Amino acid sequence: MARSKGMSNKREKEKQRQKENQEKRNKMAERRANQVKGKPLDDMMAYIDENGNISTTPPDPDKKKVFNAEDIEIGVPKFREVEDPIKEGKVDFFDESKGFGFIVSNRGERIFFHVSKTLEQIREGDWVSYTVEKGLKGLNAVGVAKKAPPAPPAPPVPGSGAPE
């Protein structure tokens, strides 16, 4: 029975293993020879500059900023009451079969709403007023009611200095 060309005998395999082990030992010896020990502390230090970038030079004491530890928020910021309780926006998406949708506020925020929190029947594209409430997964719109769309901006008056 003939051997396949890919197979080699035990001696060749052993020679290959020994060669690989010798290469490993040579690399290890080279790493040990080039290893630098006993670096001074200043060479190992890294600093953060006023822009938040890592640098090797110490920061300028004149540009030092003092922060109050209580003002630093780690994680999700605490919920704060909204200044204006009644907001306005346009219904961007509404799925009647599932009973939920999204409102895009005047500031561009997308707020979730459910049909159970509406005061009247709502459709996609309607302008609505609503209040915001914190839900389990984020902010929700409640008390959603239809509203007249905002008036378009008035055209400039000729001769008033406004660009035409």
N, C-alpha and C positions, 0 to 999 in steps of 0.2 A: 504494500500500500504506500503510495507516494505522499510525502508531506507537502503541505501548502507552502508557498513562498513566504507568507507572512510569519510562519512559525520559525523559531530559531531554537537551537539546542540550549541546554542548561548553562554551559560554559559562557556562551555569548550573553545570556541574560545576567549572569553573575558579574561579568565584566562591565556591563552597562550599569548595574546597580552600584558597583564600586566607583565607577567614573562619576556618577551623579552625587554620591556621598562625598567624594573628594572635592567636587565643585562647591558643594554646600560648606564644607570645612574651610575652603579658601575664601569664600564670601564672608563667613563669620569672622575669620582672622582679619580680613581687610576692614570690616566694620569696627572691630575692637581697636585696631591700630589707628583708625581715623577718629575715634571717639574722643570728644573733648569733655574733660571733667573739670570741676572746680571753677566754672564760670563765675565771675563776680555777680552780685545781686543786681547791680544796675543794668547789666546786659540782659538779664532775664525779665526785667520789669516792662510792662506795657501800660500806657496811659490812654485815657479817653479825652479828646479835645472838646472845645466848646460846641462843636457840631455833632458830637457823638461818634466820631471816627477814632479808631485805634491808632496810636502813634507811639514812637519810641522816645519822644521828648516830653518832659514834664509840662503840664499846663501852665499858662501864664496866670499868676495870682491876681492880676488886675481884671481878668475876664471871669473870675470865679463867681458862680451863682449859688445863692443859699436857698435851699428848699425846706419847707416844713414837712416833716414826715407824715403828718396826718392828711396832707393834701394829696399824697400819692395813692392812687387807686390801683389795686392789683386785682385783675379779673374783670368781671362785668361791673360797670358803674352802677351806683345805686340809683333807683328810680326816683326821679324828681317830678313834682307836680308840673303840669304844663301851664304856661303863663295864661294863654287864652283857652278857656275850656271848650268853646265852640269853634270848630274848624270847618273849613270848606274844601271841597275837592270834586273830582269827576270820577265816576265809576269806570274803571279801566277794564275790568273783567268781571263777569257775573255768570255763574252756572246755575240756572234755574232748577235743574234736576237734582243737584246736590245741595243747593241752598246757601252757597257762599260766594264771595267775590272779593275784589280788591279796589280800593279807592286810592287815587293818586292825589295827594294834597297839593296845595298851592306851592309848597316848598319842595315838591318832588318826591316826598316819602310815599311808600306804598303801605297802606293800612288794610289789614284783613277785616272783613265783616261777615256776619252770619245773618240769614234772613230772619231769624228769631229776634234780632236786635234792631230791626227796621220798624219805622212807624207807619210806612205805607209801601206800596209795591214799587220796587226799584228795577230799572233796566240798565243795560250797558250803555254808557254815554251820558247818563243823567248827571246833572250837577246836584250835589247834596251837601247838607250841613250835618255835622256829627260831633260827638265828644269822644275822647280817647280814654280807654280803660286798659289797665295791665291785665293780660290773660296768662294762661299757662305757658304759651309758647311765644309770647311777645305782646305787642300793643294791638288792641282790637278797637274797632269803631262801634259805638253803641248809640242808640237814639238817632239812627240814620233817617233823614227826611229829605224829600225833594226840595230844590231851591231853584230860583231863576238863575240862568247863566249870567256871568258877569258881563257888564257892558263893554263893548270894544273901546279902545282908547280914542279920544276925540281927535279929529284931524287938526294939524297945526293951523293957526289963524294967520292968513297972509299979512305980512308987515309987522309981525310980532318979534322978529329976529330969530325965530325957530327955523331950522333947516327944512327945506321943502323937498 
